[in-house]
Amino acid sequence: MPLPLSYGPVGLRPIRVRDWRDLQAVTAANRSWLAPWEASLPSPGVPVDIRGGIRILLSQMRQGLGIPLVMEFEGRLVGQLNVSSIQRGSISSAMVGYWIAQEFAGRSITPTAVALATDYMFRECGLHRVEICIRPENAASLRVVDKLGFRFEGAHRGFLHIAGRWANHYEFALLSTDVAGGVLRRYVEGRVPADACVIPDWAASLL
Ligand SMILES: CC(C)(COP(=O)(O)OP(=O)(O)OC[C@H]1O[C@@H](n2cnc3c(N)ncnc32)[C@H](O)[C@@H]1OP(=O)(O)O)[C@@H](O)C(=O)NCCC(=O)NCCS
């Protein structure tokens, strides 16, 4: 299962430096849609450099630390899916983050892409665990992990600098042993257990 990956009109491929123009156009057109959920830097005033950012992601990929991907719909770049914090050996885990252009939201493109990427990490990269961290206020993103049956595992205070301040996050994870037949297959066949991704009532008390 080499890259790129696809299912129907949804594609996932490694980012290229020449994607910077498309990414700049899509992120500029989606400024207010993305801003509340966008990672920021604790030191203010650092200019955003999309080309430089892509080069950093590609350098991390060469070091085996991440897999930076773009999401496509019918061949058009519509968002990013970034695999980061890859750890091998006794941990064998990675984290996933994502965003999609507002115009393409609500078509289950992101859950499909996350399923493709997670199967890739389990089957091709030999990883055992995939984590996704989400702000408790991000209802749309919580639906993504819910649709795929990621399990709630806990809460992190001040986990990530988002939109100018340290933001609390819930953590969700899937293990390769949770989905023997594959994440995508379980999702498209409608076999994700309804209660797989329950956020307990006491979750907020952890923050
Ligand atoms: C979170 C996000 C990636 C979900 O992607 P997606 O491809 O739209 O995922 P889905 O199609 O499965 O939609 C998930 C939920 O979003 C909500 N949604 C759908 N269309 C929407 C729209 N146009 N505007 C706002 N929310 C919408 C719905 O609640 C939907 O759940 P449902 O399918 O049960 O109705 C996307 O909303 C996004 O990029 N948001 C801004 C950036 C962000 O939050 N990134 C994640 C940080 S953890």
The ligand as a Gaussian input file, in Angstrom:
#p B3LYP/6-31G(d) Opt

LIG

0 1
 C      -12.723000      19.239000      11.854000
 C      -12.749000      19.103000      10.317000
 C      -11.371000      18.716000       9.825000
 C      -13.778000      18.029000       9.937000
 O      -13.620000      17.722000       8.556000
 P      -14.809000      17.231000       7.602000
 O      -14.182000      16.705000       6.389000
 O      -15.818000      18.299000       7.437000
 O      -15.446000      16.058000       8.472000
 P      -16.942000      15.512000       8.376000
 O      -17.466000      15.663000       6.997000
 O      -16.911000      14.169000       8.996000
 O      -17.802000      16.498000       9.304000
 C      -17.643000      16.440000      10.734000
 C      -18.704000      17.316000      11.389000
 O      -18.482000      18.675000      11.036000
 C      -19.749000      19.372000      11.087000
 N      -19.917000      20.077000       9.822000
 C      -20.243000      19.582000       8.615000
 N      -20.257000      20.543000       7.689000
 C      -19.943000      21.672000       8.313000
 C      -19.810000      23.023000       7.886000
 N      -19.993000      23.380000       6.614000
 N      -19.458000      23.936000       8.799000
 C      -19.261000      23.588000      10.068000
 N      -19.346000      22.317000      10.535000
 C      -19.705000      21.389000       9.667000
 C      -20.835000      18.337000      11.288000
 O      -21.153000      18.323000      12.670000
 C      -20.117000      17.046000      10.924000
 O      -20.635000      15.942000      11.598000
 P      -21.814000      15.070000      10.886000
 O      -21.223000      14.491000       9.640000
 O      -22.184000      14.056000      11.911000
 O      -22.929000      16.038000      10.587000
 C      -13.166000      20.471000       9.674000
 O      -14.367000      20.901000      10.281000
 C      -12.100000      21.566000       9.808000
 O      -11.138000      21.609000       9.049000
 N      -12.269000      22.451000      10.800000
 C      -11.323000      23.572000      10.998000
 C       -9.916000      23.083000      11.425000
 C       -9.982000      22.070000      12.548000
 O      -10.804000      22.144000      13.436000
 N       -9.060000      21.089000      12.530000
 C       -8.997000      20.032000      13.526000
 C       -8.256000      20.452000      14.733000
 S       -8.252000      19.119000      15.947000

